[in-house]
Amino acid sequence: MDKVFKALADQTRRYLLDRLHERGGQTLGELCERLAMTRQSATQHLAVLEAANLVSVVRQGREKLHYLNPVPLHEVQERWIDKFERPRLRALGAVKRQAEDAMAERPTYSYVIYIESTPEKVWHALTDADLTAAYWGHSNVSDWQPGSAWEHRRTDGSGIADVVGTVVESVPPERLVTTWAAPGSEPAGGPSRVTFAIEPYEEIVRLTVTHENLADEAEREEAAGGWAAVLSNLKSLLETGSPLPREPWLVGR
């Protein structure tokens, strides 16, 4: 049971289980297509899931097909969940699903990148005005306290902010959540929301950026291109000391 809880404690491994729940019999390559990670990293995660008996593997020729094994999860349910009142749990689950379905109507984009650095340095690079100007082309300005305002300002000396928002959560050096909107705008569905999750991963850092409540698929595509460029530039700055040569980027709002 310890191996099961260890396996489920990791966000990426939970994501892999979700994908296998959607469709069993996926190859390593198919699973990697949904994650911005190397085959080696995905293989390591799958090995942990296999050790916990949460994933089973069937060989088909030269390929390995991966399937979700729900038995250990059922054992967890029998041991702890079934002791509680099932009708109440079902009602709470229904409320949760309705809320999630409402949120799912607006697109979300998520990107995972691995950086040879420390959580403290990654946090500093995300919140320091001078460093963000170096690799982002805009300065992120705030005191980064929950409830405080923040601005994504141009670096041309004009002081103009192209994105403004509020700091929702700030837990250095682990988690930062902010809202995003154009100055003076009141989006019909509310502002979008960006979550930076910074986690140690062996000797390096895994940074997961999730951009939620985007207006439509066009804005999601804009965010996808913007975040890929910004985070690659951040990785280059932290690992080599120099950002990649490129034009300033502004990701979708």
C-alpha positions in Angstrom: 0.0 0.0 0.0 2.9 2.4 0.6 4.0 2.1 -3.0 0.5 3.0 -4.1 0.4 6.2 -2.1 3.9 7.1 -3.2 2.9 6.6 -6.8 -0.3 8.7 -6.4 1.5 11.5 -4.7 3.0 12.7 -7.9 1.0 14.9 -10.3 2.5 13.6 -13.5 1.9 10.0 -12.5 -1.8 10.8 -11.7 -2.0 12.4 -15.1 -0.6 9.2 -16.7 -3.3 7.2 -14.9 -6.0 9.6 -16.1 -4.8 9.1 -19.7 -4.8 5.3 -19.3 -8.3 5.5 -17.8 -9.5 7.3 -20.9 -7.9 4.7 -23.2 -6.0 1.6 -22.3 -3.3 0.0 -24.3 -1.2 3.1 -25.0 2.4 2.9 -26.0 5.2 5.0 -24.3 5.2 7.3 -27.4 1.5 7.9 -27.2 1.7 8.8 -23.6 4.7 11.2 -24.2 2.7 13.1 -26.8 0.5 14.5 -24.1 3.4 15.5 -21.8 6.2 17.8 -22.4 8.8 15.4 -21.1 11.4 13.0 -22.4 10.8 9.3 -23.0 13.4 8.6 -20.2 11.4 10.6 -17.6 8.1 9.1 -18.7 9.6 5.6 -18.4 10.7 6.4 -14.9 7.2 7.5 -13.9 5.7 4.4 -15.5 8.2 2.2 -13.6 6.9 3.6 -10.3 3.3 2.9 -11.3 4.2 -0.6 -12.4 5.9 -1.2 -9.1 2.7 -0.1 -7.3 0.7 -2.5 -9.5 -1.3 0.5 -10.8 -0.2 -0.1 -14.4 0.1 -3.4 -16.2 2.1 -3.9 -19.4 1.4 -6.2 -22.3 4.0 -6.8 -25.0 2.8 -6.6 -28.6 5.7 -7.3 -30.9 8.4 -4.8 -30.1 6.0 -2.4 -28.4 4.8 -2.3 -24.7 1.2 -1.5 -24.2 0.2 0.1 -20.9 -3.1 -0.5 -19.1 -4.6 0.9 -15.9 -4.9 -1.7 -13.1 -7.7 -0.4 -10.8 -7.4 -3.2 -8.2 -5.1 -1.3 -5.8 -7.4 1.8 -6.0 -10.3 -0.5 -5.1 -8.5 -1.8 -2.1 -7.9 1.8 -0.9 -11.7 2.4 -1.3 -12.6 -0.7 0.6 -10.2 0.0 3.5 -11.0 3.7 4.0 -13.8 5.2 1.9 -16.5 2.5 2.3 -16.4 3.2 6.1 -18.1 6.5 5.5 -21.6 7.4 4.5 -21.8 6.5 0.8 -24.9 8.7 -0.1 -23.2 11.8 1.3 -20.0 11.0 -0.5 -21.9 10.5 -3.8 -23.7 13.8 -3.3 -20.4 15.6 -2.7 -18.9 13.9 -5.7 -21.8 15.1 -7.9 -21.4 18.7 -6.8 -17.6 18.5 -7.5 -18.2 17.0 -11.0 -20.8 19.7 -11.8 -18.3 22.4 -10.8 -15.5 20.8 -12.9 -17.8 20.4 -15.9 -18.6 24.1 -15.7 -14.9 24.9 -15.7 -14.2 22.5 -18.5 -16.3 24.5 -20.8 -13.4 27.0 -21.1 -10.1 25.7 -22.5 -7.1 25.0 -20.3 -3.4 24.7 -21.3 -0.7 22.9 -19.3 3.0 22.7 -19.9 5.7 20.8 -18.0 9.4 21.6 -18.3 12.4 20.3 -16.4 15.1 22.7 -15.5 18.6 22.1 -14.0 18.2 24.6 -11.2 16.8 24.9 -7.7 13.2 25.7 -6.7 14.4 28.9 -5.1 16.1 30.1 -8.3 13.1 29.2 -10.4 10.8 31.1 -8.1 13.1 34.1 -8.2 13.2 34.0 -12.0 9.4 34.0 -12.1 8.9 36.9 -9.7 11.9 39.2 -10.2 11.2 42.2 -12.5 14.7 42.4 -14.0 15.0 38.6 -14.7 11.5 38.4 -16.3 12.5 41.3 -18.5 15.6 39.4 -19.6 13.9 36.2 -20.8 10.2 37.3 -21.2 10.4 40.7 -22.7 8.1 42.0 -20.0 8.7 42.7 -16.3 6.5 40.9 -13.8 6.0 43.5 -11.0 4.3 42.9 -7.7 5.1 42.3 -4.0 3.8 38.7 -4.6 1.6 38.7 -1.5 -1.8 37.0 -1.7 -4.4 39.6 -2.7 -1.8 42.0 -4.1 -2.0 43.3 -7.7 0.6 42.3 -10.3 1.5 43.8 -13.7 3.2 42.4 -16.8 4.9 45.6 -18.0 6.6 46.5 -21.2 10.4 47.0 -21.0 10.5 49.9 -23.5 10.4 52.5 -20.7 6.7 53.3 -21.2 5.6 51.5 -18.0 2.6 50.2 -19.9 1.2 46.9 -18.6 -0.2 44.5 -21.2 -1.5 42.1 -18.5 -2.8 42.8 -15.0 -4.2 40.6 -12.3 -4.2 39.6 -8.7 -2.0 37.2 -6.7 -4.3 34.4 -5.6 -1.8 32.2 -3.9 1.9 32.7 -3.1 3.9 29.9 -1.4 7.6 30.4 -2.1 9.3 28.5 -3.6 6.5 26.0 -4.5 3.4 27.5 -5.9 2.2 30.8 -7.4 -1.3 31.5 -8.7 -2.3 34.7 -10.5 -5.3 36.0 -12.5 -4.6 37.4 -16.0 -6.6 40.0 -18.0 -6.0 43.0 -20.2 -6.0 46.3 -18.3 -9.5 47.8 -18.0 -11.2 44.7 -19.4 -13.9 42.6 -17.7 -14.0 39.2 -19.6 -17.5 37.7 -19.7 -16.2 34.5 -18.1 -13.8 36.2 -15.7 -10.0 36.5 -16.1 -7.9 33.6 -16.9 -5.8 32.0 -14.2 -2.2 30.8 -14.3 -0.7 28.4 -11.8 3.1 27.8 -11.5 3.9 24.6 -9.6 7.6 24.2 -8.7 8.7 20.8 -7.5 12.1 19.2 -6.9 12.6 16.3 -9.3 15.7 14.2 -8.3 18.6 16.7 -8.8 16.6 19.1 -11.0 13.3 21.0 -10.9 10.0 20.3 -12.6 8.0 23.4 -13.4 4.3 22.9 -14.4 2.4 25.9 -15.8 -1.4 25.6 -16.0 -3.3 28.4 -17.8 -7.1 28.0 -17.1 -10.3 29.7 -18.1 -9.1 30.7 -21.5 -11.7 32.4 -23.7 -11.7 29.9 -26.6 -9.5 27.5 -28.6 -7.8 30.4 -30.4 -6.6 31.9 -27.2 -5.5 28.4 -26.0 -3.4 28.0 -29.2 -1.9 31.5 -28.5 -1.1 30.5 -24.9 0.5 27.2 -26.1 2.9 29.0 -28.4 3.7 31.7 -25.9 4.3 29.5 -22.9 6.5 27.1 -24.9 8.7 30.0 -25.9 8.8 31.8 -22.6 9.6 28.6 -20.6 12.3 27.5 -23.0 13.9 30.9 -22.6 13.6 30.7 -18.8 15.3 27.2 -19.0 18.1 28.6 -21.1 18.7 31.6 -18.8 18.9 29.4 -15.6 21.0 26.7 -17.1 23.4 28.8 -19.3 23.1 32.3 -17.9 21.8 33.6 -21.2 18.3 33.7 -22.6 17.6 32.5 -26.2 17.7 35.2 -28.8 14.1 36.0 -29.8 11.5 38.7 -29.8 9.6 39.5 -26.6 6.7 37.2 -26.0 3.3 37.9 -24.6 1.3 34.8 -23.9 -2.5 34.6 -24.2 -4.6 36.4 -21.6 
